[in-house]
Amino acid sequence: MGKKLNWNHINPWMENSAPGEEQDSPSMGHGNLPEAGAELEGVIEDVAFGGEGVLRHDNMVIFVPGVITGEHVRVRIAEVKKNFARAELVSILKAMPDRVDPRCPLFGECGGCQYQHMSYESQLLMKQKQVRDIFERIGGVDGNLVETVLPCPSPYNYRNRIMVRTQWNRDRREMAVGFLKYHSRLVVPVDECHIAEPELNEQLAEIRSNPSRRNGIKYVLRKFPEGWTLPRDSFFQNNFFLLPGMVDAVRQSLRDFAGRFLVDAYCGVGFFAIELAAEVEEFAGVEIDRMAIRAAEKNAADRQISNGHFVEGATETMLPRLMEKFPPVETTVVLDPPRRGIDPSAVEFLKRVGPGQILYVSCHPATQARDVATFCADGQYRVHSVKPMDMFPQTQHVECLADLRLAH
Ligand SMILES: C[S@@+](CC[C@H](N)C(=O)[O-])C[C@H]1O[C@@H](n2cnc3c(N)ncnc32)[C@H](O)[C@@H]1O
């Protein structure tokens, strides 16, 4: 018997097409490919990075949300593109043993989480495989160098920052406050976010009791880290529970290389530089957000840390000045850029100077793997290890630490 899902009441993709919008369908020249609305069955062969299961039908890839590798499912085609199709899950004919009940009643509708239907252990194994695949495919890295995923001690109620928005719901004649729906610009009203810290849900309840009357208002709800000065709009890692594990992973890599000097690029409020200051003779941090740099100076002073300094500016502009005073081969450069990755000019500069170790932390494995490939091109750097860390349980996201060393 097929197991009934709470995912099957939605058809997230169809809502994206305006009425009358031309659909790229089989009748438009795709031979015998399935049409939108057609139902078919098959076994999920993989869950791709991003959270969707892969089903193959007549050499066509069909993406299906809310499934687990190995599950036998019935799906309904929602949208046919040139090289792939998207489908909604109709029923699960044979579930995998690691399927669990999602904690959130909005799972499948809200776009925030992708994996609440999988046991946490199985999420970790899957993310390891996804990171491995990405680093092999984009980074040209030996997949055996990708380690197991560091688990989060709190797989729910861990996020210390969320953003909700308002949207007028004409049918219900009320202001919805919540997250964007799966693959849609519509807002799903949210009473409680199960991956957010409880304090944020209290803030959310307050907003919902008296929401702005204006459409499209975004509210950032935040819990601030204890013991750190953090300006309202500056970045901080969004999961306090895994922070010690994350710092430990970076520290172990630094120790293993025995770097004497440290450059913390994209340093925010000085997090890595301050946590690692005791490991090195001298450090320097660079960050583009002026308020964050002032906070980094205060965070260091509050801890009587005086073996380094912070400068405001773009990494790509300031790196030459920061690296000038450190002997490159004895220097570790921590890179923790935004999702888009590192500016090509900064990669080029680092390759020219050649720091002995590059510790690249990122929440976007694809851009990270791309940059790693550039560092390793021509054999200048080699990947020592890639450590995935589950800073974002229940979601498609994963943080990774790539440890690169000069090859010669
Ligand atoms: C992922 S956060 C990392 C922050 C910090 N390492 C931490 O752990 O809290 C990326 C940071 O890079 C900063 N940033 C963005 N573009 C930059 C650039 N071109 N140069 C320097 N910093 C930049 C952002 O302001 C943000 O603080």
The ligand as an ORCA input file, in Angstrom:
! r2SCAN-3c Opt
* xyz 0 1
  C      29.817     34.151      5.430
  S      30.166     35.658      6.221
  C      31.533     35.197      7.241
  C      31.798     36.061      8.445
  C      32.752     35.528      9.480
  N      33.845     34.772      8.935
  C      32.066     34.744     10.563
  O      32.332     33.551     10.704
  O      31.219     35.311     11.273
  C      30.841     36.589      4.932
  C      31.290     37.975      5.322
  O      31.981     38.543      4.189
  C      31.700     39.930      4.143
  N      32.021     40.356      2.766
  C      31.273     40.281      1.656
  N      31.985     40.653      0.579
  C      33.237     40.969      1.012
  C      34.434     41.390      0.378
  N      34.490     41.567     -0.932
  N      35.528     41.591      1.140
  C      35.482     41.418      2.486
  N      34.369     41.025      3.147
  C      33.260     40.796      2.420
  C      30.262     40.034      4.589
  O      29.998     41.324      5.078
  C      30.207     38.951      5.688
  O      30.504     39.491      6.944
*
